[in-house]
């Protein structure tokens, strides 16, 4: 199990981690607030709110694992 989707895309079984496009958007919002004059020390600490689960079915098959269809339906991306 990995924390970046790129590892699952490269052959790892599963990845679960933050959605980087959402994290980059939040960085832009922070930068915009600072450029508009807010003090960085006054800004709240933000935690990621969007996560993504990716399963690589090709790797699961190679390992002899069966991923339930209910889990496949719930993931953000299935790599075949």
N, C-alpha and C positions, 0 to 999 in steps of 0.2 A: 504494500500500500504506500502510495506517495502523496505528496502535498501539492504537486503541480500537475496539471493536465498533460503537459508535454511528456512527462514520464510514461503515462499510460499510452499516449500516442506513439511513443518509441518502443512499446512492447511490454510495459508494466501491466499488472493485472487491474489495479484499481487506483484511482486518485480521488482525494477529497480535500479541497482547499478553497481559498478565497477566489472569487471571480475578479481577475486582475483588471478587466475593463472597468468594473465598478470602482475598484480601489484607485485606479488612475483618475477616474472622474472626481472622486473625493479629494485627491491631491490637487486637482485643478481648482476645485471650489475653495480649498484652503489657500492656495496661492492667490486666487482672486480676492479673497477677504484681506489678505496681508497687503496686497497691492493697493487696495482701497483705503488702507490706513489703520486697520486693526492691529493691535499688538499680538504677536505670536503667543506670548505668555498668557494672554486672555482667552485664547481659543480653546474650546474643549478638546479632549482627547477622543478621537473617533475610533470605534471598533468596526471591523468588517461586518457587513450585514448580509451580503450575498455570498453563498458558497456554491460550489459545483461538484457533482459526483460524476465521475467518468469511469466506465467499465470497458475493458478490452476483451471482447468475446473470443478473439483469436487466441489470446494468451490463456484464457480460461479453458478453451478446448484443448490446447497443448498440455495443460496441467491435469486434464481429466476432470475438470470442474463443470458443474451445471449451474448456471445462474438462473434463478426462477424468473419467469416472465413478469411477475408482479414487481420485482426489483428492477428489471430492465425497463419497465414502463415508468418507474419513478426517477430514473437517473436523468441528468442533464444531457449526457451524450453516451451513445453506445458505439464503440469502435468495432467493426466487423472485419 
